[in-house]
Amino acid sequence: MPDAHANNPAPAPRGPSKSLRFWAWIAGALVIIVLDQITKIYFDGALQYGERWRLLPFFDFTLLYNPGAAFSFLADGQGWQRWLFTAIALGAIGLIIHLLRRNPGQPLFCASLMSILGGAIGNVIDRIQHGHVIDFLLFYWDSWYFPAFNIADIAISCGAVLLVLDEIRRMRAEKRASRNAG
């Protein structure tokens, strides 16, 4: 007797394919990279180093270069830190691409990875091209200053927050599942 399913192909999967979703996340990271690089090029050309354009009583555009990592960590190194931070970022980029390829259907997780990926690549471009990261956003109050940052830094920070939220959501779902099973 012939198989009843042999003549009926399996129904097409719903939603975009795994590959298409992966490339959508990569495209989102590319948007972040382009925005980051356009703004850095603009401010690097429009301002002199250290110059500030006052916008609000607590916010300026400025032009600063950071040869270190977050909050100028190791900024006073002799140049070796450029390659250390580039290598670390390239490793992170490889891991993120691997995770995006394996899990493209997890929206919150992938949005966090997409943001971190776009920001990491944006800052790696600066390190390779200039030997430092271009920063231009400065928040302050009275004599207190938050370290200057850029669009890539915003993307990385937002991605980190989304990653924490995704983990909290995952832990809550596991706790609910274990309560319902028991």
Buried (B, 14 or more C-beta within 10 A) or exposed (E): EEEEEEEEEEEEEEEEEBEEBBBBBBEBBBEBBEBBBEBBEEBBEEBEEEEBBEEEEEBBBBBBBBBBBBEBEEBEEEEEBBEEBBEEBBEBBEEBBEBBBEBBEBEBBBBBBBBBBBBBBBBBBBBEEBEBBBBBBBBBEEEEEEBBBBBBBBBBBBBBEBBEBBEEEEEEEEEEEEEEEE
